[in-house]
Amino acid sequence: MASSSESEYFSQHEIYQLKVSYEQGGLSMFATLIMKKLNDIENAELNIAVTGEAGAGKSTFINAMRGLRGCDEGAAEIGNIETTMEQTPYKHSTFPNVCFWDLPGVGTTKFPMKVYVSRMGFTTYDFFIIISQNRFTENDAKVAKEIQNLGKKFYFVRSQIDNDFSSLEMQGIDFDRMRKLEEMKQNISCGLTEVGISNPIIFLISSLPPANSNLDELKQTLLDNLNGIKKDVLLMSLQSTTVKIVEQKGAQLKKRIWMLATVSVVLGAVPVPGLSVAVDLGILVAAIIDFRKSLGLDDASLQRLANVAKKPVEFLKAEVRSPLMGEINEEFVKQMLWRSSIVAVSMVEMALDMIPVIGSIFRAISAFKMTYKLLTDVLDELVDNAQRVVKVAFATDPSHPQ
């Protein structure tokens, strides 16, 4: 029986193939399939379509999802004029396999509905975000129905709600923010239902920092509605702005460790000096660097987080207390492996039960135990540091979810 840990990456049929591969070709063939799965994770693409009229806030949304400000390099240009006559891709700066596509508004003479779907290539996107800064129009509903006919997910985002609140305040009208948000969402829902969209999924997003919108709720919903590798890809691309996101990333990365350890041990041809065990050090170096990047602890990610939090990047880096933030090379990993070899590995014995097909075999392989423990310890340390960074980044904002 496959555990929930590996079943997110492997179907029941794939687990059966793992069993057959081991029976017919031993660990070598087994590791080949594991390496293929790791390559699938690394190369998986996620394409997200963002549609709406000019000035609706598409560019601001795309930038926010990528952790960018409008002035940052690679940011989507912000403006009220529809300058794009074709779908425009905006790749994630750290995870380029994640791409947001800015689609021009529908319903104009240049883009009548009858040609919009085919012209914009709706079948190529994983899900859709439909954005409006005011009310959703009949054209928005028509787009949603076309998406629905393709069996794909779509989400309505009402943007720039801070403008609504500012208007009420300028008029001297007293209001309860949470009650007003619920009222706005209800009105939007009723309007969409009237034009034939049942049970619309709606989010109210501010152009102010994430603490003032339910952008985090939207991110979680997107994750919940994706499966397998696609969910993994989106999660790693999300900016680490809350402790919850960091925890989710850590839990997901931990599910890869047995695969990384398996491949490293099986492909390791030369024993590590001083340890008498053979592992592929290059795989471990790449894994540690990838953990660091996924958790937002690389220099570029820390700078983007500092920009969003409006804190000096040095202030955030001061919270990272780990040698893992320095250069990661094979010599560094050798030293870590040596330390792992003299520490009790009882926790590894329990973790082996999570490995499909051949977990019991690895109980007798000390190299696997050492490698598994090394990567687990590294990940735990990086997660701890990432959580400290998030808490410090948003310490002055008590409303920001931690």
Kinemage of the C-alpha trace (Angstrom):
@kinemage 1
@onewidth
@group {chain A} dominant
@subgroup {mainchain}
@vectorlist {calphas} color= white
{ca met a 1} P 0.000 0.000 0.000
{ca ala a 2} L 1.406 3.384 -0.973
{ca ser a 3} L 1.592 6.006 1.716
{ca ser a 4} L 0.138 9.497 1.252
{ca ser a 5} L 3.697 10.802 1.179
{ca glu a 6} L 4.747 9.267 -2.099
{ca ser a 7} L 1.287 8.908 -3.651
{ca glu a 8} L 1.309 12.649 -4.385
{ca tyr a 9} L 4.156 11.979 -6.813
{ca phe a 10} L 3.341 8.425 -7.905
{ca ser a 11} L 0.110 6.928 -9.181
{ca gln a 12} L -0.808 3.380 -8.221
{ca his a 13} L 0.267 2.274 -11.695
{ca glu a 14} L 3.659 3.956 -11.270
{ca ile a 15} L 4.157 2.294 -7.893
{ca tyr a 16} L 3.447 -1.037 -9.580
{ca gln a 17} L 6.044 -0.170 -12.236
{ca leu a 18} L 8.566 0.563 -9.478
{ca lys a 19} L 7.957 -2.879 -8.013
{ca val a 20} L 8.365 -4.589 -11.396
{ca ser a 21} L 11.482 -2.575 -12.220
{ca tyr a 22} L 13.153 -3.644 -8.977
{ca glu a 23} L 12.203 -7.299 -9.438
{ca gln a 24} L 13.525 -7.333 -12.999
{ca gly a 25} L 16.473 -4.949 -12.868
{ca gly a 26} L 17.339 -4.407 -9.197
{ca leu a 27} L 18.190 -1.072 -7.622
{ca ser a 28} L 19.710 0.344 -10.794
{ca met a 29} L 16.498 0.112 -12.810
{ca phe a 30} L 14.498 1.248 -9.776
{ca ala a 31} L 16.692 4.348 -9.416
{ca thr a 32} L 16.302 5.125 -13.103
{ca leu a 33} L 12.538 5.494 -12.643
{ca ile a 34} L 13.079 7.633 -9.542
{ca met a 35} L 15.444 9.902 -11.483
{ca lys a 36} L 12.818 10.255 -14.206
{ca lys a 37} L 10.283 11.356 -11.605
{ca leu a 38} L 12.707 13.922 -10.164
{ca asn a 39} L 13.283 15.253 -13.692
{ca asp a 40} L 9.511 15.443 -14.214
{ca ile a 41} L 9.223 17.572 -11.065
{ca glu a 42} L 12.049 19.848 -12.157
{ca asn a 43} L 10.719 20.332 -15.686
{ca ala a 44} L 6.970 20.505 -15.016
{ca glu a 45} L 5.302 23.648 -16.356
{ca leu a 46} L 2.411 25.653 -14.968
{ca asn a 47} L 0.631 28.161 -17.202
{ca ile a 48} L -1.801 30.586 -15.584
{ca ala a 49} L -4.036 32.842 -17.675
{ca val a 50} L -5.035 36.257 -16.310
{ca thr a 51} L -7.808 37.995 -18.211
{ca gly a 52} L -9.794 41.181 -17.765
{ca glu a 53} L -10.263 44.640 -19.199
{ca ala a 54} L -7.496 47.245 -19.314
{ca gly a 55} L -6.979 48.909 -15.950
{ca ala a 56} L -8.516 45.999 -14.037
{ca gly a 57} L -5.274 45.317 -12.181
{ca lys a 58} L -3.957 42.347 -14.153
{ca ser a 59} L -0.367 43.562 -14.115
{ca thr a 60} L -0.443 44.365 -10.405
{ca phe a 61} L -1.826 40.893 -9.694
{ca ile a 62} L 0.758 39.159 -11.886
{ca asn a 63} L 3.554 41.081 -10.182
{ca ala a 64} L 2.214 40.306 -6.698
{ca met a 65} L 2.039 36.581 -7.456
{ca arg a 66} L 5.687 36.698 -8.537
{ca gly a 67} L 6.826 38.805 -5.566
{ca leu a 68} L 7.644 41.832 -7.712
{ca arg a 69} L 6.944 45.533 -7.552
{ca gly a 70} L 6.009 47.500 -10.644
{ca cys a 71} L 9.492 49.049 -10.770
{ca asp a 72} L 11.369 45.739 -10.586
{ca glu a 73} L 13.130 44.189 -13.547
{ca gly a 74} L 10.845 41.784 -15.364
{ca ala a 75} L 7.674 43.224 -13.819
{ca ala a 76} L 4.500 43.471 -15.886
{ca glu a 77} L 3.934 47.050 -17.014
{ca ile a 78} L 1.151 48.751 -15.082
{ca gly a 79} L -1.254 51.079 -16.888
{ca asn a 80} L -4.862 51.714 -17.822
{ca ile a 81} L -4.385 51.320 -21.577
{ca glu a 82} L -4.578 47.920 -23.236
{ca thr a 83} L -1.192 47.816 -24.948
{ca thr a 84} L -1.218 44.083 -25.586
{ca met a 85} L -2.991 42.652 -28.604
{ca glu a 86} L -1.573 39.185 -27.980
{ca gln a 87} L -1.224 37.113 -24.833
{ca thr a 88} L 1.926 38.237 -23.016
{ca pro a 89} L 3.954 35.745 -20.931
{ca tyr a 90} L 5.553 36.733 -17.621
{ca lys a 91} L 7.781 33.991 -16.280
{ca his a 92} L 8.580 33.618 -12.613
{ca ser a 93} L 12.087 34.963 -12.054
{ca thr a 94} L 13.193 32.052 -9.837
{ca phe a 95} L 11.006 29.284 -11.269
{ca pro a 96} L 10.726 30.049 -15.006
{ca asn a 97} L 8.544 26.984 -15.600
{ca val a 98} L 5.754 28.936 -13.885
{ca cys a 99} L 4.333 31.468 -16.320
{ca phe a 100} L 1.534 34.013 -15.969
{ca trp a 101} L -0.108 35.008 -19.241
{ca asp a 102} L -1.647 38.471 -19.520
{ca leu a 103} L -4.582 38.164 -21.927
{ca pro a 104} L -6.119 41.254 -23.543
{ca gly a 105} L -9.715 42.078 -22.653
{ca val a 106} L -12.515 40.354 -24.528
{ca gly a 107} L -15.486 41.906 -26.291
{ca thr a 108} L -13.751 44.649 -28.277
{ca thr a 109} L -13.881 44.872 -32.053
{ca lys a 110} L -10.394 43.384 -32.153
{ca phe a 111} L -11.355 40.487 -29.885
{ca pro a 112} L -14.998 39.454 -30.324
{ca met a 113} L -15.989 36.455 -28.221
{ca lys a 114} L -16.339 34.110 -31.205
{ca val a 115} L -12.590 34.298 -31.934
{ca tyr a 116} L -11.243 35.059 -28.459
{ca val a 117} L -11.057 31.508 -27.104
{ca ser a 118} L -9.166 30.061 -30.064
{ca arg a 119} L -6.992 33.165 -30.530
{ca met a 120} L -5.910 33.144 -26.885
{ca gly a 121} L -5.243 29.387 -26.850
{ca phe a 122} L -7.453 28.542 -23.862
{ca thr a 123} L -6.576 24.848 -23.987
{ca thr a 124} L -2.926 25.554 -23.081
{ca tyr a 125} L -3.578 27.036 -19.612
{ca asp a 126} L -3.875 25.127 -16.342
{ca phe a 127} L -6.368 27.575 -14.796
{ca phe a 128} L -7.686 31.105 -15.229
{ca ile a 129} L -7.923 34.291 -13.157
{ca ile a 130} L -10.679 36.688 -14.286
{ca ile a 131} L -10.050 40.173 -12.896
{ca ser a 132} L -12.277 43.238 -12.649
{ca gln a 133} L -11.836 46.513 -10.795
{ca asn a 134} L -15.578 47.141 -10.652
{ca arg a 135} L -18.402 44.818 -11.559
{ca phe a 136} L -17.980 41.667 -13.595
{ca thr a 137} L -19.501 42.029 -17.041
{ca glu a 138} L -21.468 39.774 -19.330
{ca asn a 139} L -18.256 39.231 -21.307
{ca asp a 140} L -16.511 38.011 -18.122
{ca ala a 141} L -19.332 35.509 -17.630
{ca lys a 142} L -19.043 34.353 -21.240
{ca val a 143} L -15.312 33.780 -20.787
{ca ala a 144} L -16.025 31.792 -17.620
{ca lys a 145} L -18.535 29.593 -19.440
{ca glu a 146} L -16.023 28.873 -22.204
{ca ile a 147} L -13.452 27.889 -19.564
{ca gln a 148} L -16.050 25.737 -17.845
{ca asn a 149} L -16.782 23.942 -21.111
{ca leu a 150} L -13.083 23.026 -21.298
{ca gly a 151} L -13.259 21.484 -17.824
{ca lys a 152} L -10.753 23.951 -16.363
{ca lys a 153} L -10.825 25.935 -13.110
{ca phe a 154} L -11.410 29.682 -13.031
{ca tyr a 155} L -11.451 32.265 -10.252
{ca phe a 156} L -12.951 35.735 -10.093
{ca val a 157} L -10.773 38.424 -8.543
{ca arg a 158} L -12.278 41.804 -7.684
{ca ser a 159} L -9.262 44.084 -7.532
{ca gln a 160} L -8.448 47.462 -5.985
{ca ile a 161} L -10.986 47.176 -3.159
{ca asp a 162} L -8.956 49.719 -1.169
{ca asn a 163} L -10.308 52.317 -3.591
{ca asp a 164} L -13.842 51.435 -2.487
{ca phe a 165} L -12.939 51.882 1.165
{ca ser a 166} L -11.130 55.153 0.476
{ca ser a 167} L -14.224 56.475 -1.266
{ca leu a 168} L -16.435 55.611 1.705
{ca glu a 169} L -13.998 57.230 4.117
{ca met a 170} L -13.809 60.410 2.031
{ca gln a 171} L -17.596 60.629 2.175
{ca gly a 172} L -17.501 60.288 5.957
{ca ile a 173} L -19.414 57.000 5.909
{ca asp a 174} L -18.798 54.690 8.859
{ca phe a 175} L -18.515 51.002 7.988
{ca asp a 176} L -17.272 47.694 9.339
{ca arg a 177} L -14.523 46.466 7.027
{ca met a 178} L -15.209 42.740 7.348
{ca arg a 179} L -18.952 43.198 6.968
{ca lys a 180} L -18.419 45.389 3.918
{ca leu a 181} L -16.134 42.796 2.333
{ca glu a 182} L -18.749 40.093 2.846
{ca glu a 183} L -21.423 42.370 1.385
{ca met a 184} L -19.255 43.064 -1.679
{ca lys a 185} L -18.586 39.376 -2.218
{ca gln a 186} L -22.281 38.538 -1.882
{ca asn a 187} L -23.272 41.199 -4.412
{ca ile a 188} L -20.681 39.933 -6.900
{ca ser a 189} L -21.839 36.354 -6.392
{ca cys a 190} L -25.469 37.286 -7.010
{ca gly a 191} L -24.549 39.206 -10.155
{ca leu a 192} L -22.554 36.293 -11.588
{ca thr a 193} L -25.273 33.808 -10.683
{ca glu a 194} L -27.812 35.912 -12.589
{ca val a 195} L -25.750 35.567 -15.773
{ca gly a 196} L -25.425 31.813 -15.425
{ca ile a 197} L -22.302 31.206 -13.297
{ca ser a 198} L -23.220 28.919 -10.420
{ca asn a 199} L -21.167 28.904 -7.202
{ca pro a 200} L -18.498 31.347 -8.433
{ca ile a 201} L -15.211 31.393 -6.512
{ca ile a 202} L -14.547 35.044 -5.654
{ca phe a 203} L -11.637 36.869 -4.034
{ca leu a 204} L -11.380 40.519 -3.069
{ca ile a 205} L -7.858 41.806 -3.552
{ca ser a 206} L -6.338 45.095 -2.491
{ca ser a 207} L -3.538 46.886 -4.311
{ca leu a 208} L -2.026 47.454 -0.876
{ca pro a 209} L 0.311 44.893 0.779
{ca pro a 210} L -0.898 41.286 1.213
{ca ala a 211} L -1.937 41.935 4.818
{ca asn a 212} L -4.768 44.097 3.502
{ca ser a 213} L -6.300 41.589 1.125
{ca asn a 214} L -7.145 37.916 0.939
{ca leu a 215} L -4.363 37.211 -1.527
{ca asp a 216} L -3.052 34.512 0.820
{ca glu a 217} L -6.474 32.871 0.818
{ca leu a 218} L -6.462 32.892 -2.966
{ca lys a 219} L -3.024 31.256 -3.055
{ca gln a 220} L -4.190 28.508 -0.709
{ca thr a 221} L -7.292 27.860 -2.805
{ca leu a 222} L -5.208 27.582 -5.957
{ca leu a 223} L -2.987 25.041 -4.200
{ca asp a 224} L -5.947 23.062 -2.899
{ca asn a 225} L -7.382 22.770 -6.410
{ca leu a 226} L -4.182 21.447 -7.982
{ca asn a 227} L -2.894 17.897 -7.754
{ca gly a 228} L 0.445 16.136 -7.871
{ca ile a 229} L 3.396 17.833 -9.512
{ca lys a 230} L 1.386 20.883 -10.640
{ca lys a 231} L 0.592 21.667 -7.004
{ca asp a 232} L 4.242 21.188 -6.116
{ca val a 233} L 5.333 23.612 -8.855
{ca leu a 234} L 2.949 26.373 -7.757
{ca leu a 235} L 3.808 25.970 -4.075
{ca met a 236} L 7.550 26.350 -4.629
{ca ser a 237} L 6.994 29.457 -6.764
{ca leu a 238} L 4.969 31.283 -4.100
{ca gln a 239} L 6.837 33.964 -2.209
{ca ser a 240} L 7.502 32.899 1.382
{ca thr a 241} L 5.436 35.647 3.007
{ca thr a 242} L 3.874 33.582 5.810
{ca val a 243} L 5.014 30.879 8.189
{ca lys a 244} L 2.270 28.640 6.806
{ca ile a 245} L 3.680 28.799 3.285
{ca val a 246} L 7.152 27.981 4.610
{ca glu a 247} L 5.754 25.006 6.547
{ca gln a 248} L 3.932 23.733 3.472
{ca lys a 249} L 7.060 24.024 1.369
{ca gly a 250} L 9.109 22.189 3.984
{ca ala a 251} L 6.579 19.361 4.207
{ca gln a 252} L 6.479 18.981 0.433
{ca leu a 253} L 10.250 19.060 0.005
{ca lys a 254} L 10.602 16.415 2.710
{ca lys a 255} L 8.593 14.049 0.508
{ca arg a 256} L 11.363 14.225 -2.100
{ca ile a 257} L 14.170 13.250 0.260
{ca trp a 258} L 13.828 9.494 -0.055
{ca met a 259} L 13.985 9.859 -3.858
{ca leu a 260} L 17.076 12.062 -3.719
{ca ala a 261} L 18.783 9.733 -1.258
{ca thr a 262} L 17.935 6.692 -3.384
{ca val a 263} L 19.386 8.174 -6.566
{ca ser a 264} L 22.457 9.536 -4.796
{ca val a 265} L 23.296 6.169 -3.249
{ca val a 266} L 22.563 4.015 -6.303
{ca leu a 267} L 24.482 6.313 -8.686
{ca gly a 268} L 27.380 6.859 -6.302
{ca ala a 269} L 30.345 5.081 -7.847
{ca val a 270} L 33.245 6.258 -5.686
{ca pro a 271} L 33.322 5.908 -1.871
{ca val a 272} L 33.532 9.189 0.026
{ca pro a 273} L 37.004 9.431 1.642
{ca gly a 274} L 36.863 8.711 5.352
{ca leu a 275} L 33.366 7.192 5.219
{ca ser a 276} L 33.700 4.057 3.096
{ca val a 277} L 30.285 4.718 1.551
{ca ala a 278} L 29.563 5.716 -2.038
{ca val a 279} L 27.148 8.553 -2.780
{ca asp a 280} L 26.750 11.001 -5.636
{ca leu a 281} L 27.851 14.258 -4.011
{ca gly a 282} L 26.717 16.327 -6.984
{ca ile a 283} L 23.103 15.264 -6.441
{ca leu a 284} L 23.286 16.281 -2.788
{ca val a 285} L 24.848 19.659 -3.606
{ca ala a 286} L 22.074 20.370 -6.127
{ca ala a 287} L 19.389 19.243 -3.665
{ca ile a 288} L 20.594 21.578 -0.901
{ca ile a 289} L 20.771 24.545 -3.280
{ca asp a 290} L 17.267 23.723 -4.528
{ca phe a 291} L 15.923 23.534 -0.938
{ca arg a 292} L 17.385 26.959 -0.239
{ca lys a 293} L 15.879 28.456 -3.389
{ca ser a 294} L 12.452 26.885 -2.842
{ca leu a 295} L 12.271 28.298 0.686
{ca gly a 296} L 13.154 31.786 -0.530
{ca leu a 297} L 16.584 31.945 1.107
{ca asp a 298} L 18.643 32.697 -1.989
{ca asp a 299} L 19.878 36.283 -2.387
{ca ala a 300} L 17.389 37.268 -5.100
{ca ser a 301} L 14.389 35.929 -3.169
{ca leu a 302} L 15.485 37.642 0.046
{ca gln a 303} L 15.815 40.939 -1.817
{ca arg a 304} L 12.301 40.606 -3.246
{ca leu a 305} L 10.905 39.780 0.197
{ca ala a 306} L 12.705 42.799 1.653
{ca asn a 307} L 11.126 44.964 -1.043
{ca val a 308} L 7.632 43.701 -0.213
{ca ala a 309} L 8.188 44.015 3.545
{ca lys a 310} L 9.857 47.431 3.088
{ca lys a 311} L 12.806 46.342 5.212
{ca pro a 312} L 16.548 46.456 4.425
{ca val a 313} L 17.633 43.121 3.000
{ca glu a 314} L 20.557 43.087 5.459
{ca phe a 315} L 17.979 43.140 8.266
{ca leu a 316} L 16.442 39.915 6.951
{ca lys a 317} L 19.781 38.233 6.232
{ca ala a 318} L 20.850 38.881 9.835
{ca glu a 319} L 18.180 36.385 10.915
{ca val a 320} L 19.704 33.588 8.841
{ca arg a 321} L 22.110 31.782 11.127
{ca ser a 322} L 23.355 28.844 9.162
{ca pro a 323} L 26.487 27.819 7.250
{ca leu a 324} L 24.044 26.516 4.636
{ca met a 325} L 23.742 30.073 3.352
{ca gly a 326} L 27.347 30.013 2.167
{ca glu a 327} L 28.861 28.215 -0.795
{ca ile a 328} L 27.554 24.673 -1.149
{ca asn a 329} L 30.104 22.393 -2.792
{ca glu a 330} L 31.142 18.750 -2.612
{ca glu a 331} L 33.704 19.342 0.132
{ca phe a 332} L 31.071 21.025 2.277
{ca val a 333} L 28.708 18.073 1.775
{ca lys a 334} L 31.483 15.580 2.627
{ca gln a 335} L 31.938 17.270 6.004
{ca met a 336} L 28.205 17.160 6.653
{ca leu a 337} L 28.045 13.481 5.716
{ca trp a 338} L 30.856 12.731 8.116
{ca arg a 339} L 28.924 14.401 10.944
{ca ser a 340} L 25.776 12.506 9.962
{ca ser a 341} L 27.658 9.205 10.133
{ca ile a 342} L 28.306 9.534 13.860
{ca val a 343} L 24.767 10.539 14.849
{ca ala a 344} L 22.049 8.042 15.699
{ca val a 345} L 19.770 7.313 12.753
{ca ser a 346} L 16.763 5.758 14.491
{ca met a 347} L 14.467 8.338 12.873
{ca val a 348} L 15.601 7.087 9.492
{ca glu a 349} L 14.436 3.582 10.375
{ca met a 350} L 10.902 4.937 10.785
{ca ala a 351} L 11.079 7.004 7.599
{ca leu a 352} L 12.018 3.949 5.536
{ca asp a 353} L 8.449 2.720 5.896
{ca met a 354} L 7.422 5.566 3.601
{ca ile a 355} L 9.405 4.250 0.633
{ca pro a 356} L 7.404 2.112 -1.782
{ca val a 357} L 8.542 -1.372 -2.766
{ca ile a 358} L 12.089 -1.492 -1.316
{ca gly a 359} L 12.037 0.421 1.965
{ca ser a 360} L 13.076 -2.688 3.902
{ca ile a 361} L 16.163 -3.161 1.723
{ca phe a 362} L 17.515 0.284 2.522
{ca arg a 363} L 17.438 -0.495 6.233
{ca ala a 364} L 20.681 -2.368 5.692
{ca ile a 365} L 22.359 0.316 3.584
{ca ser a 366} L 24.249 2.730 5.787
{ca ala a 367} L 24.903 5.143 2.884
{ca phe a 368} L 21.186 5.625 2.400
{ca lys a 369} L 20.613 6.245 6.103
{ca met a 370} L 23.392 8.828 6.229
{ca thr a 371} L 22.177 10.582 3.080
{ca tyr a 372} L 18.565 10.599 4.193
{ca lys a 373} L 19.480 12.047 7.573
{ca leu a 374} L 21.769 14.643 6.014
{ca leu a 375} L 19.053 15.976 3.703
{ca thr a 376} L 16.444 15.869 6.471
{ca asp a 377} L 18.651 17.847 8.848
{ca val a 378} L 19.525 20.352 6.123
{ca leu a 379} L 15.873 20.893 5.242
{ca asp a 380} L 14.827 21.290 8.886
{ca glu a 381} L 17.540 23.893 9.436
{ca leu a 382} L 16.603 25.844 6.321
{ca val a 383} L 12.887 25.774 7.193
{ca asp a 384} L 13.678 27.104 10.672
{ca asn a 385} L 15.697 29.958 9.172
{ca ala a 386} L 13.019 30.761 6.592
{ca gln a 387} L 10.391 30.988 9.325
{ca arg a 388} L 12.536 33.408 11.319
{ca val a 389} L 12.987 35.587 8.245
{ca val a 390} L 9.219 35.757 7.643
{ca lys a 391} L 8.479 36.649 11.256
{ca val a 392} L 11.034 39.451 11.237
{ca ala a 393} L 9.952 40.718 7.807
{ca phe a 394} L 6.393 41.305 8.946
{ca ala a 395} L 6.902 41.806 12.687
{ca thr a 396} L 5.479 45.343 12.619
{ca asp a 397} L 2.256 44.215 10.965
{ca pro a 398} L 0.135 42.296 13.505
{ca ser a 399} L -2.641 41.691 10.956
{ca his a 400} L -0.332 39.786 8.646
{ca pro a 401} L -1.063 36.041 8.964
{ca gln a 402} L 1.845 34.098 10.409
